[in-house]
Amino acid sequence: MTDFEKYIQRYLDLVPSENWIEELKNSGKQTLEIYEKLSEEQANFAYAEGKWTLKTLLQHLIDTEKVFAYRAMRFSRKDQSLVSGFDEESWADNSYADIRTLKSLIKEYKLTRKLTLMFFRKLPVEAFQLIGIVNGNEIKVETIGRLTIGHNLHHLNIIKERYLTGMI
């Protein structure tokens, strides 16, 4: 197993069932259940100095999902050009999430997830097995879909463990 495979496996292991399209829907609902209960003040909370606020974390989920969907779209169209990684810290530092309203971030998250679901639902079964290269590593379209869920659930776990307990 490559380092890349080990890295993404920690996210893939979080996907609770084989019906990953349904899990994509479920993880979106779980995210919204948390964020829609937050006040604007709570959304600006970071559990420690130098850590992301809940707003920045939501923007990170949005940005990452867009990147993953773009990669899946490229590979499902049999685009074999190389795709590079992205610097999540730089993106977070320059996301402007903390000057946005929580309501606007929630709206963007909902729209992003809706588009992701629409994209994956319309793909023919054979497209899920197509492979592309990201940052020098091969990955299937289906794996990207599953990774979207696992990444989201990973951050929901962090929110529950470190953010929500810190606000109580």
C-alpha positions as CSV (number, residue, x, y, z in Angstrom):
1,M,0.0,0.0,0.0
2,T,1.4,3.4,-1.0
3,D,1.6,6.4,1.4
4,F,-1.2,8.0,-0.6
5,E,-3.4,4.9,-0.2
6,K,-2.7,4.8,3.5
7,Y,-3.5,8.6,3.8
8,I,-6.9,8.3,2.0
9,Q,-7.8,5.0,3.7
10,R,-8.3,6.8,7.0
11,Y,-11.1,8.8,5.3
12,L,-12.5,5.9,3.4
13,D,-12.8,3.8,6.6
14,L,-15.2,6.4,7.9
15,V,-17.8,5.8,5.2
16,P,-20.5,3.7,7.1
17,S,-21.9,1.7,4.2
18,E,-21.4,0.6,0.7
19,N,-24.2,2.8,-0.5
20,W,-21.9,5.8,-0.8
21,I,-24.4,7.9,-2.8
22,E,-26.8,7.7,0.1
23,E,-23.9,8.3,2.6
24,L,-23.1,11.5,0.6
25,K,-26.6,12.6,1.3
26,N,-26.5,11.6,4.9
27,S,-23.1,13.3,5.7
28,G,-24.5,16.5,4.2
29,K,-27.5,16.3,6.5
30,Q,-25.3,15.6,9.5
31,T,-23.2,18.6,8.7
32,L,-26.2,20.9,8.3
33,E,-27.7,19.6,11.6
34,I,-24.7,20.9,13.4
35,Y,-24.2,24.2,11.5
36,E,-27.8,25.2,11.4
37,K,-27.9,25.2,15.2
38,L,-25.0,27.5,15.6
39,S,-25.2,31.2,16.3
40,E,-23.0,33.6,14.4
41,E,-20.8,34.0,17.5
42,Q,-20.4,30.2,17.9
43,A,-19.5,29.8,14.2
44,N,-16.5,32.2,14.9
45,F,-15.2,29.8,17.6
46,A,-11.8,28.1,17.3
47,Y,-11.0,25.5,20.0
48,A,-7.3,26.7,20.3
49,E,-5.1,29.5,19.1
50,G,-4.1,29.0,15.5
51,K,-7.0,26.6,14.7
52,W,-9.7,27.2,12.2
53,T,-13.0,28.7,13.2
54,L,-16.1,26.7,12.5
55,K,-16.8,29.0,9.6
56,T,-13.3,28.4,8.1
57,L,-13.8,24.7,8.6
58,L,-17.1,24.8,6.7
59,Q,-15.5,26.8,3.9
60,H,-12.8,24.1,3.9
61,L,-15.4,21.4,3.4
62,I,-17.0,23.4,0.6
63,D,-13.7,24.1,-1.1
64,T,-12.5,20.5,-0.8
65,E,-15.7,19.1,-2.1
66,K,-15.5,21.4,-5.2
67,V,-11.9,20.2,-5.8
68,F,-12.9,16.5,-5.5
69,A,-15.9,17.0,-7.7
70,Y,-13.8,18.7,-10.3
71,R,-11.3,15.9,-10.3
72,A,-14.1,13.3,-10.6
73,M,-15.6,15.1,-13.5
74,R,-12.2,15.3,-15.3
75,F,-11.6,11.6,-14.8
76,S,-15.1,10.6,-15.7
77,R,-14.6,12.5,-19.0
78,K,-11.4,10.4,-19.6
79,D,-9.2,13.5,-19.2
80,Q,-5.7,12.0,-18.5
81,S,-3.8,15.2,-18.0
82,L,-2.1,15.5,-14.6
83,V,-3.9,17.1,-11.7
84,S,-1.9,18.7,-8.9
85,G,-2.8,18.8,-5.2
86,F,-3.8,22.0,-3.4
87,D,-2.5,23.7,-0.2
88,E,-5.5,23.5,2.2
89,E,-3.8,25.8,4.7
90,S,-3.3,28.5,2.1
91,W,-6.8,28.1,0.9
92,A,-8.2,28.3,4.5
93,D,-6.0,31.4,5.3
94,N,-7.4,33.1,2.2
95,S,-11.0,31.9,2.2
96,Y,-12.5,35.0,3.8
97,A,-14.8,32.7,5.6
98,D,-14.7,34.7,8.8
99,I,-16.0,37.8,7.1
100,R,-18.9,36.0,5.7
101,T,-22.2,35.2,7.4
102,L,-22.8,31.7,8.7
103,K,-26.0,31.8,6.7
104,S,-24.2,32.4,3.4
105,L,-21.7,29.6,4.1
106,I,-24.5,27.2,4.9
107,K,-26.2,28.2,1.6
108,E,-23.0,27.5,-0.3
109,Y,-22.5,24.2,1.4
110,K,-26.1,23.1,0.5
111,L,-25.6,24.1,-3.1
112,T,-22.2,22.4,-3.4
113,R,-23.5,19.2,-2.0
114,K,-26.6,19.3,-4.2
115,L,-24.4,19.7,-7.3
116,T,-22.0,16.9,-6.1
117,L,-25.0,14.6,-5.7
118,M,-26.4,15.5,-9.1
119,F,-23.1,14.8,-10.7
120,F,-22.5,11.4,-9.2
121,R,-26.1,10.3,-9.6
122,K,-26.0,10.9,-13.4
123,L,-22.8,9.0,-14.1
124,P,-23.1,5.6,-15.8
125,V,-21.8,2.8,-13.6
126,E,-18.7,2.2,-15.8
127,A,-17.6,5.8,-15.2
128,F,-17.0,5.1,-11.5
129,Q,-14.1,2.8,-12.4
130,L,-12.3,5.3,-14.5
131,I,-8.9,6.4,-13.2
132,G,-7.0,9.6,-13.1
133,I,-3.8,10.9,-11.6
134,V,-3.7,13.4,-8.8
135,N,-0.4,14.6,-7.5
136,G,1.2,11.5,-9.0
137,N,-1.3,9.1,-7.5
138,E,-3.9,7.0,-9.4
139,I,-7.5,7.3,-8.1
140,K,-10.8,6.0,-9.3
141,V,-13.8,8.3,-9.8
142,E,-15.8,6.2,-7.2
143,T,-12.9,6.6,-4.7
144,I,-13.1,10.3,-5.0
145,G,-16.9,10.2,-4.3
146,R,-16.2,8.0,-1.2
147,L,-13.3,10.3,-0.2
148,T,-15.7,13.3,-0.3
149,I,-17.8,11.6,2.4
150,G,-14.9,10.4,4.5
151,H,-13.3,13.8,4.5
152,N,-16.6,15.4,5.6
153,L,-17.1,12.8,8.3
154,H,-13.5,13.2,9.5
155,H,-14.2,16.9,10.1
156,L,-17.6,16.3,11.7
157,N,-15.8,14.1,14.2
158,I,-13.3,16.9,15.0
159,I,-16.2,19.3,15.4
160,K,-17.9,17.0,17.8
161,E,-14.7,16.2,19.8
162,R,-13.0,19.6,19.9
163,Y,-15.4,22.4,19.0
164,L,-18.8,21.5,20.4
165,T,-17.3,20.4,23.7
166,G,-15.3,23.6,23.9
167,M,-18.4,25.7,23.6
168,I,-20.3,24.0,26.4
